Amino acid sequence: MGLRELTEYLVKSLADHPDEVEIAEREEDDTVLIELKISQEDLGKIIGKNGNTINAIRTVLQTAASSGKKRARLEVLGQAEVSEDKDEEEPEA
């Protein structure tokens, strides 16, 4: 199982809206960068109290990557960062 598939499995298992989970993977030298886009409602659940949940996911990914002599980096982006135009306020009349 690749890092992308592992991340997808872990995050979708925790998310209330697994259909909104998007994962992009890039390799830079010996580092695999994984960008995770999730719904704003799932953001707190994935990050967890004091960042414990996301740090646990990062530890699992780093352990899996080390077997292939690579490093893993996980970045979390909320859907608000992807589609900011939805939050525009209407002007007052």
Secondary structure as the mmCIF struct_conf table of DSSP 4:
data_model
#
loop_
_struct_conf.conf_type_id
_struct_conf.id
_struct_conf.beg_label_comp_id
_struct_conf.beg_label_asym_id
_struct_conf.beg_label_seq_id
_struct_conf.end_label_comp_id
_struct_conf.end_label_asym_id
_struct_conf.end_label_seq_id
HELX_RH_AL_P HELX_RH_AL_P1 LEU A 3 LEU A 14
BEND BEND1 ASP A 16 ASP A 16
HELX_RH_3T_P HELX_RH_3T_P1 PRO A 18 GLU A 20
STRN STRN1 GLU A 22 GLU A 28
TURN_TY1_P TURN_TY1_P1 ASP A 29 ASP A 30
STRN STRN2 THR A 31 ILE A 38
HELX_RH_AL_P HELX_RH_AL_P2 GLN A 40 ILE A 47
HELX_RH_3T_P HELX_RH_3T_P2 LYS A 49 GLY A 51
HELX_RH_AL_P HELX_RH_AL_P3 ASN A 52 SER A 66
TURN_TY1_P TURN_TY1_P2 SER A 67 LYS A 69
STRN STRN3 ARG A 71 GLY A 78
HELX_RH_AL_P HELX_RH_AL_P4 GLN A 79 VAL A 82
HELX_RH_3T_P HELX_RH_3T_P3 GLU A 84 ASP A 87
HELX_LH_PP_P HELX_LH_PP_P1 GLU A 88 GLU A 92
#
